[in-house]
Amino acid sequence: MPVLTRLIPSPVVVDIRPGALNDLAGVLADQRISSSGKLAIAISGGSGAVLRERLAPALPSAEWFEVDGGTLDDAIKLADAMKKKGRYDAVVGLGGGKIIDCAKFAAARVGLPLVAVATNLSHDGLCSPVATLDNDAGRGSYGVPNPIAVVIDLDIIREAPVRFVRSGIGDALSNISAVRDWELAARERGEDIDGLAAAMARQAGEAVLRHPGGVGDDGFLQVLAEGLVLTGIAMSVSGDSRPASGACHEINHAFDLLFPKRAASHGEQCGLGAAFAMHLRGAREESAYMAQVLRRHGLPVLPEEIGFTVDEFVQVVEYAPQTRPGRYTILEHLDLSTDQIRDAYADYAKTIGS
């Protein structure tokens, strides 16, 4: 009988702990990512400048590149600047999601491995095979290789505004709803489901959901960081965003498209969308428990808590399926009318308690 194996695309290094940033140069050298220290390091002009001052003495051969924002043009400019400057062993994205996504795209464009050094935990993109960048048409997702290394210093994470951690919590918890949507599509449409990817994403979400700690607790931050990394790897395993993106993310995208100047954070909208989607599929107790956990961490569970009326939320849910044509979730399955969405929301609000 032949022995079959699967090669899982994943980072060579995952270093998540307090003080991890202090050993960055050693990690890169020890793992043979950059024994010469020739690195192209992308940073923001704000907090990145402080980290540059701290890290530069240990990385004397590195070149530092300031990135203005999180657009496709910014990523292309970064890639072009690296090409002009010289040859490097790897690209380091040091910062939040926008910086890392720009660095991901630029690294892919110049054919170099990427090291993701996250300074906040706002979403699961830090280890995913996707770079999300603003473009002239709005926002696009671009396929890129997985990071070769992920470094998350929990001391740095605690220094970031707490809203970033809360956003990551909402994004991680939404995995639970997203995997349910994937299973629904498999039952109703015969869509292939990757059991390993689904298990990784679901367990990442469940670990965050069940952890008793809070946003200032190292143990909880460790679980959240690991969950976000595992979610990114799950997307690589499946070759799709399916393990982490269902009705929850359709609702998030609808908020962004319909109300671009008023939208809340990615994780806040995904968490709210996930709790509501769980209610729609009849998992009332699970929905109520998810809402309870979101509230405990200071996240919204009702649209009014992020500045939207019930009518606007109904509009968002009604529009949501249009954001991902071809994706089958509980929203497409139920195909609710405006009045039915309104009734479902009233029942949801009553169930979780306003």
Residue pairs with C-beta under 8 A, 6 or more apart in sequence:
6 196
8 196
8 233
8 236
8 237
9 129
9 145
9 146
9 233
9 236
9 237
10 146
10 233
10 236
11 127
11 146
11 147
11 148
11 149
11 150
11 229
11 233
12 31
12 33
12 148
12 149
13 27
13 31
13 33
13 148
13 149
13 150
13 151
14 149
14 150
14 229
15 23
15 27
15 149
15 150
15 151
15 152
16 150
16 151
16 152
16 154
16 222
16 225
16 226
16 229
17 153
17 154
17 222
18 153
18 154
18 155
18 218
19 153
19 155
20 27
20 151
20 152
20 153
20 154
21 51
21 54
21 55
21 117
21 151
21 153
21 155
21 156
22 153
24 55
24 58
24 59
24 117
24 151
25 37
25 55
25 58
25 59
27 33
27 149
27 151
28 34
28 37
28 39
28 90
28 115
28 149
29 35
29 37
31 149
33 89
33 90
33 113
33 115
33 148
33 149
34 88
34 89
34 90
35 89
36 61
36 89
37 59
37 60
37 61
37 62
37 89
38 61
38 62
38 86
38 87
38 88
38 89
39 59
39 61
39 62
39 63
39 88
39 89
39 90
39 91
39 92
39 115
40 62
40 63
40 65
40 82
40 85
40 88
40 90
40 91
40 92
40 112
41 52
41 59
41 62
41 63
41 64
41 65
41 91
41 92
41 94
42 65
42 67
42 78
42 91
42 92
42 93
42 94
42 95
42 99
42 102
42 103
42 106
43 49
43 51
43 52
43 64
43 65
43 66
43 67
43 94
43 95
43 99
44 66
44 67
44 95
44 96
44 98
44 99
45 66
45 67
45 68
47 95
47 119
48 66
48 94
48 95
48 99
49 66
51 94
51 119
51 156
52 64
55 94
56 62
56 64
62 92
63 82
63 85
63 86
63 88
65 78
65 81
65 82
67 74
67 78
67 95
67 98
67 99
67 102
67 103
68 74
69 98
69 134
70 97
70 98
70 99
70 101
70 102
70 132
70 133
70 134
71 133
71 134
71 135
72 105
72 133
72 134
72 135
72 140
72 142
73 135
74 102
74 133
75 101
75 102
75 103
75 105
75 106
75 109
75 131
75 133
76 105
76 106
76 109
78 102
78 103
78 105
78 106
79 105
79 106
79 109
79 110
82 88
82 91
82 106
82 110
82 112
83 110
88 112
89 112
89 113
90 107
90 112
90 113
90 114
90 115
90 148
91 103
91 106
91 107
91 110
91 112
91 113
91 114
91 115
92 103
92 114
92 115
92 117
93 99
93 100
93 101
93 102
93 103
93 104
93 107
93 114
93 115
93 116
93 117
93 147
94 117
94 119
95 117
95 118
95 119
96 118
96 119
96 120
96 122
96 160
96 164
97 120
97 122
97 123
97 125
97 126
97 132
100 116
100 118
100 125
100 126
101 125
101 131
101 132
101 133
102 131
102 133
103 114
103 116
104 114
104 116
104 131
104 144
104 147
105 131
105 133
105 142
105 144
107 113
107 114
107 144
107 145
108 114
108 131
108 142
108 144
108 145
113 145
113 147
113 148
113 149
114 144
114 145
114 147
114 148
115 147
115 148
115 149
115 150
115 151
116 126
116 127
116 147
116 149
116 150
116 151
117 150
117 151
117 152
117 153
118 126
118 150
118 151
118 152
118 157
118 225
119 153
119 156
119 157
119 160
120 157
120 160
120 161
120 164
120 165
120 168
121 152
121 157
121 164
121 165
121 167
121 168
121 221
121 224
121 225
121 228
122 164
122 165
122 167
122 168
122 171
122 265
122 266
122 267
123 167
123 168
123 171
123 228
123 266
123 267
124 168
124 171
124 172
124 175
124 228
124 231
124 232
124 235
124 244
125 131
125 132
125 232
126 147
126 150
126 152
126 228
126 229
126 232
127 146
127 147
127 150
127 228
127 229
127 231
127 232
127 233
128 146
128 231
128 232
128 235
128 236
128 241
129 143
129 144
129 145
129 146
129 232
129 235
129 236
130 141
130 142
130 143
130 144
130 235
130 241
131 141
131 142
131 144
132 139
132 140
132 141
132 142
133 139
133 140
133 142
134 140
138 257
139 256
141 241
146 232
146 233
146 236
150 229
152 225
152 229
154 218
154 221
154 222
154 225
157 165
157 221
157 225
158 216
158 221
162 215
162 216
162 298
163 265
165 215
165 221
165 224
166 215
166 265
166 267
166 268
166 297
166 298
166 299
167 265
167 266
167 267
167 268
168 224
168 228
168 267
169 208
169 215
169 224
169 267
169 271
169 294
169 297
169 299
170 265
170 266
170 267
170 268
170 269
170 270
170 271
170 272
170 274
170 294
170 299
171 228
171 231
171 244
171 266
171 267
171 270
171 271
172 204
172 205
172 208
172 224
172 227
172 228
172 231
173 205
173 208
173 209
173 270
173 271
173 274
173 290
173 293
173 294
174 205
174 244
174 246
174 248
174 249
174 267
174 270
174 271
174 273
174 274
175 201
175 202
175 204
175 205
175 227
175 231
175 243
175 244
176 202
176 205
176 206
176 209
176 274
176 278
176 286
176 290
177 246
177 247
177 248
177 273
177 274
177 275
177 277
177 278
178 201
178 242
178 243
178 244
178 245
178 246
178 247
178 248
178 249
178 274
179 198
179 201
179 202
179 205
179 243
179 246
180 246
180 277
180 278
180 281
180 283
180 330
181 246
181 247
181 277
181 328
181 329
181 330
182 191
182 193
182 198
182 242
182 243
182 246
183 193
183 198
184 281
184 328
184 329
184 330
184 333
185 191
185 193
185 327
185 328
185 329
186 192
186 193
188 328
188 333
189 328
191 328
193 242
194 237
194 238
194 242
194 243
196 234
196 237
197 234
197 235
197 237
197 238
197 242
197 243
198 234
198 238
198 243
200 230
200 231
200 233
200 234
200 237
200 243
201 230
201 231
201 234
201 235
201 243
201 244
203 230
204 226
204 227
204 228
204 230
204 231
204 234
205 227
205 231
207 223
207 226
207 227
208 223
208 224
208 227
209 289
209 290
209 293
211 219
211 220
211 223
211 224
213 219
213 220
213 223
214 220
214 296
214 297
215 221
215 297
215 298
231 243
231 244
234 243
234 244
235 241
235 242
235 243
235 244
237 243
241 249
245 324
245 327
246 277
246 327
246 329
246 330
247 273
247 274
247 277
247 280
247 320
247 329
247 330
247 331
248 270
248 271
248 273
248 274
248 277
249 270
249 273
249 324
250 273
250 320
250 321
250 323
250 324
250 327
250 329
250 331
251 269
251 270
251 272
251 273
251 276
251 277
251 316
251 317
251 320
251 331
252 266
252 269
252 270
252 273
253 320
253 323
253 324
254 316
254 317
254 319
254 320
254 322
254 323
255 263
255 264
255 269
255 308
255 316
256 263
256 269
257 319
257 323
258 312
258 315
258 316
258 319
259 308
259 312
259 316
262 307
262 308
263 269
264 300
264 306
264 307
267 299
268 299
268 300
268 306
269 306
271 290
271 294
271 299
271 300
271 301
272 294
272 299
272 300
272 301
272 302
272 303
272 306
273 320
274 290
275 287
275 290
275 291
275 294
275 301
275 348
275 352
276 287
276 317
276 345
276 348
277 329
277 330
277 331
278 286
278 287
278 290
279 287
279 344
279 347
279 348
279 351
279 352
280 330
280 331
280 334
280 336
280 344
280 348
281 330
284 351
287 348
287 351
287 352
288 351
288 352
288 353
291 301
291 352
292 352
294 300
294 301
295 301
300 306
301 352
302 349
302 352
302 354
303 309
303 310
303 312
303 313
303 316
304 310
308 316
310 342
310 345
313 345
314 338
314 341
314 342
314 345
317 331
317 336
317 341
317 345
318 336
318 338
318 341
320 331
321 327
321 329
321 331
321 332
334 340
336 344
